[in-house]
Amino acid sequence: MLTKRIVTSILLISMIIGVLFIDWLCGLVVTLFIIGGLYEFFSMLDKKGINAYKYFGIGLGAVIPLSTMSRFELTRGWEFLFIVLALLFLILMQFKRRKNSGAVIDISTTIFGIIYVSWFFSFLIKIRYLDGGMGLLAAVLLITKSGDIGAYLIGSRFGKNALLPRISPQKTVEGSIGGLAFSVLMALICKPILGFGYLHLVILGICIGILGQLGDLSESLIKRDCEVKDSGKVFPGMGGVLDEIDSLLFVAPVFYFYMSVVLR
């Protein structure tokens, strides 16, 4: 399992390095990850017996990053208008169904999937389009994923006290602390990219580390509810697409808005 994780990680890192230099290619890869993540999300709901609008959600979810890539903005904050229109279409589609039972759950989970996977993850594209975006995107990926690696290494070696056994039995307090330490260390290493002072970098590393772990736990909660171990089997030894991007789902929008303020 460890060998599979290492090989998969090397391949993913190589791919990420390759696409960072070309903004449209970076956006395309993010879009593909979103499509894969949405497919896994709705597939988990299928196993739970929730009849969400799977392909409508995937199609609509793909439009968000593609429109971000093209820098299309119908209005300021057009994403909110987009979600309102999506909700309207879902209600109209629900009128065609023969049964009314589960209508609220089906519509709500579809909207949730679009926001949770597509909208949140598409902020990586917006980060790439900021001034110095290539470096900023590299930094946020390195800091977040270093936290994942630290939590796994420290937790598997020294973990004794369960963090939230009801949600994720394998996660430990020691692993969580290790993950935060790795995130802070990587934030300090990224000083030439970010240009912040050391205290600022420590605080940023802690914040990203916490958000990354919350993203991981949120997906664990969904998987526990749907009674699945992994969201998919795309990446050998590491699970599915959603398993790989979960720690970035909360980090990406928060980091984007933070850097938007800092760079003004």
Secondary structure, DSSP 8 states (H G I E B T S, - for coil): -HHHHHHHHHHHHHHHHHHHT-HHHHHHHHHHHHHHHHHHHHHHHHHHT----HHHHHHHHHHHHHHHHTT--SSTTHHHHHHHHHHHHHHHHHHTSS--TTHHHHHHHHHHHIIIIIIHHTHHHHHHTSTTHHHHHHHHHHHHHHHHHHHHHHHHHH--SEEETTTEEEEEHHHHHHHHHHHHHHHHHTHHHH---HHHHHHHHHHHHHHHHHHHHHHHHHHHHHT-S-S--SBTTTB-HHHHHGGGTTHHHHHHHHHHHHT-
